[in-house]
Amino acid sequence: MLYRHSYYCVTRSIHNGQQLYQEEECYLILSEDKITTDRNVFDLKHVFDMSYKDTVGLYGFLYLHTNKGVFSYNVKHAPDELIQIFHSLK
């Protein structure tokens, strides 16, 4: 493992007429040859780029640009070091 960065899965539900949000902390793990999330494993050769979009709200967005499309992850802290390490591997 070269680097680990937290991201958040937010699920919405309705209970007794109220909309509820549940936040679960997960981790994106960068290794020498792959990136692992709670739902996916990407070979680094299939990840073309990684980018970040800051927002005014609670979350920013980390994007993985892969051969299977763009995957987005809600992050609370800028993943600058993660992106820098990723680019050094490419």
JOUR-V203128 format. One record per residue. RES is the residue in one small letter. SS is DSSP state (H for helix, E for strand, C for the rest). NEAR is the number of other C-alpha atoms within 12 Angstrom. Layout:
BEGIN
{{RES;SS;NEAR} {RES;SS;NEAR}}
END
This chain:
BEGIN
{{m;C;16} {l;C;21} {y;E;22} {r;E;22} {h;E;30} {s;E;28} {y;E;29} {y;E;27} {c;E;24} {v;E;18} {t;E;14} {r;E;13} {s;E;13} {i;E;11} {h;E;9} {n;C;7} {g;C;7} {q;E;9} {q;E;11} {l;E;13} {y;E;14} {q;E;13} {e;E;18} {e;E;16} {e;E;19} {c;E;22} {y;E;25} {l;E;35} {i;E;30} {l;E;32} {s;C;22} {e;C;20} {d;C;19} {k;E;24} {i;E;37} {t;E;26} {t;C;26} {d;C;18} {r;C;14} {n;C;19} {v;E;22} {f;E;29} {d;E;22} {l;H;26} {k;H;18} {h;H;20} {v;E;29} {f;E;24} {d;E;28} {m;E;33} {s;E;28} {y;E;27} {k;E;22} {d;C;20} {t;C;15} {v;C;9} {g;C;12} {l;C;16} {y;C;24} {g;E;24} {f;E;28} {l;E;31} {y;E;27} {l;E;35} {h;E;23} {t;E;23} {n;C;15} {k;C;14} {g;E;15} {v;E;19} {f;E;26} {s;E;24} {y;E;35} {n;E;33} {v;E;32} {k;C;25} {h;C;23} {a;C;25} {p;C;33} {d;H;21} {e;H;19} {l;H;31} {i;H;29} {q;H;19} {i;H;23} {f;H;29} {h;H;18} {s;H;14} {l;H;21} {k;C;17}}
END
